[in-house]
Amino acid sequence: MRGEVASNSSIAQSQVATLQQAVADANDTQNPNTDTQTTLQGNTKLHSITEQEMDMVGRFRTAFQTDAANIGRVAQAMEIQDQQLAQKGE
């Protein structure tokens, strides 16, 4: 493997940790308070928009969690493959 790119799982795991921290930070986000006393049409629209935004945040969290898990698995698989190639002298 001289002169070739080799995997470095510590870098990948650092990125995984960064993504996981972003998800944890997003999990700490609270739903905004909305007025439930008035019946103005604008208030109803605000409720709808707030629900859509919170749904979108949830989908981003799920995607980030999936990406973090995939990065970790790929990094491990690449490191195993690099070790096997090194043992074979390739």
N, C-alpha and C positions, 0 to 999 in steps of 0.2 A: 504494500500500500504506500510505497514511497512516492511522495509528491502528489498524492491524491487527497481528497477531502475525506476526513474521518468524522464519524459522529461524536458529539460531545453531549452526553445526556445531562450533565450539570447545567449547561446553558438552556436546554429544553426544559428541565425541571424548574429553572428560574422563571421562565416564561409561563409555565403552568401555574406557579405560585402567584405570579402577577395577575393572571386571569382569574384565579380563584379568589384573590383579594378583591378584585373588582366586583365579582359576584357577591362576595360577603358585604362589601360596601353598599351595593345596590339593594341587598336584602334588608339593610338598615333603613332604607328609605320608607318613610311613612306615607300613607295616603293623605292627601291634602284634605283639610276640613272644607266641607261644602255646606252651604246654607240649606237647611231643610224646613225652615219656617215660612219662607215666601213661596209664591207660586208663579213668579214671573217667568215668561218664556225664556229669557236669557239664562235664568238659573237652571232650567231644565237642560238647555244646550250645554251649559258648563258641566253639569253632572255627566252628560253623555261623553263629552270630550275628556273629562278626567278619567272616566272608566276606560276609554280607548287608550289613553296614555299609559295607564297602569297596566293594561293588558300587554301593550307593546314592551314596556319595561320587563314584564315577566317573560315574554318571548326572548328578549335579548339575554336575560339571565340564563335561560335554558340553553340557548345557543352557545353562550360563553362556557357554560359547564361542559357541554358536549365537546367543544373545541379543546378545552383544557385536557379532558380525558383522552381525546384522540392524539393530541400532541405528546402526552406522556407515553401512550402505548406505542406510537411510531418511534419515539426516541429510544425506548427500551428495545424494540425489535431491531432497530438499526445498530444499536450497540452490540447486541448479541451477534448479529451478522458480521460486524466488524471484527469481533473477537474470534469468530469461527474462521473468517478469512485470514486473520493474523496467524492462527494456529496452523493453517494449511500453507502459510508462507506466500500468500497472494497479496 
